[in-house]
Amino acid sequence: MRALVVINPVSGPARARRADAGALARQVLERRGLEVEVALTTGRGHARRMSEHARTSGIGLVVAWGGDGTINEVASALTLTDIPLGIVPGGSGNGLARDLGLPLDPECALEVVATGHARRIDAGRLDDALFFNVAGIGLDAEIARRLASPQARRGLPGYVQATFAELPGYRARTYAIEAAGSRTEQRALFIAVANSRQYGNGAQIAPAARLDDGKLDLVVVQAQPAWRLLAQLPAFFRGTLAPRPGLHMAQVADGLIHADGPIGFHVDGEPRAVEGTLRIGVLPSALRVVVP
């Protein structure tokens, strides 16, 4: 089998930028009988273009080595095909990889790529953009926009820093949400749309989410004092967040979110925007992913 390994050389911590990443990929995969091609990304969108080309060039496996953004690009190109996705976590949070139970060590992850089995998972959709881990609207999207800057601090400390920088000046917005057969208006700080449980680093915004249940978990965090949000941090990291006043959770297969003016959102940490109305959808069992 021919395998294409797509490496983001500037993703996450230093291990993802190692000069020998390509050599390690060849070493581990070739000794398992794979014919390996290695490609380094040069900018946003490059991983997706290379993966789209792989669909028509006889490649039987595409491996994404990077963070959730890199994985999103590769996975988006492979959605609704029979080509499996292998993952080598190389990002700051590695939310999807953690939820799939993949090892964070690159060599161990490559061994899983070579010897694991393919599992089908769902793909979420916000407007025309696919996501596989977590998408978000409002404050969530503004934090993602900060973290997308090349100068941003990475990892959990960077996420905390971006949150505290954005939160004091952020103003909640009113959203009309049409989902699960009802329409509600909610003044929300942010709305998370989760295919998996966590953003990364163990921060579980949707503990009940499952990657293969054909649904997305909608989590609405209403406007509330900062101290009340901070009081929920232990549950956030323990994976025990549950509905309560100011925190609404529901499972949906589709829906619409309306707001006055542009709606900022992100898909797997990649910031985007749409005017007025945002469509939510899910593609069940749309992607094959190699897991242990």
Secondary structure as UniProt FT lines:
FT   STRAND          2..7
FT   TURN            9..10
FT   HELIX           14..17
FT   TURN            19..20
FT   HELIX           21..30
FT   TURN            31..33
FT   STRAND          35..40
FT   TURN            44..45
FT   HELIX           46..54
FT   TURN            55..58
FT   STRAND          61..66
FT   HELIX           68..78
FT   TURN            79..80
FT   STRAND          85..89
FT   HELIX           95..99
FT   TURN            100..101
FT   HELIX           106..115
FT   STRAND          117..126
FT   TURN            127..128
FT   STRAND          129..131
FT   STRAND          134..138
FT   HELIX           139..147
FT   TURN            150..151
FT   HELIX           155..166
FT   HELIX           167..169
FT   STRAND          173..179
FT   TURN            180..181
FT   STRAND          182..194
FT   STRAND          198..200
FT   TURN            201..202
FT   STRAND          203..204
FT   TURN            207..208
FT   TURN            211..212
FT   STRAND          216..222
FT   HELIX           226..231
FT   HELIX           233..238
FT   TURN            245..246
FT   STRAND          247..252
FT   STRAND          254..267
FT   TURN            268..269
FT   STRAND          270..291
//
